[in-house]
Each structure stands twice: as structure tokens, then as C-alpha cells.
């Protein structure tokens, strides 16, 4: 199962500050800057779920919500799929 360390090694940056009125406060938020735009990964504090999205924090475009993938490569494949 993908971990925070895996994301950091793949070039994701951990968000040092998240607005308190967003849904992403209780967990860890990571950002990957790409030519196509930023990709965000949210790891909730509880459980083994993950959210992969682009766009802003208040009206995100979800690419994947579900169990954590086994690898960053698998995560990026899911992110490349059509938004939900």
C-alpha cells in the first residue's frame, strides 16, 4: 500500500498549510506539479483510502477515490483516467 514516503520519493510535496475550512484538514495532502497542472493526493488520517484530484481545494476534479494503490505508478495510472 502506497505511503507518505513513497509519494515524497516520487516528487510529491507535502502541503505545509491547508485552509481550515477545506475538507482536507484531517489528513495529509500532497501535491505534484506537472506540465498538465497540479495533481493532489489526500491521505485521510483514518483507514487506507486515498483521493486523487486536480483543480482547487473547494471544487476539485476527482480522478480516483478508493483504496490506496500498491505503487505510485498505479496511482498515476488511475490519475490519468477520466475524471469521476
Buried (B, 14 or more C-beta within 10 A) or exposed (E): EBEEEBBEEBEBEEBEEBEEEEBBEEBBBBBBEEEEEEBBBBBBEEEEEBBBBBBEBEEBEEBBEEEBBEEBEEBBEBBEEEEE
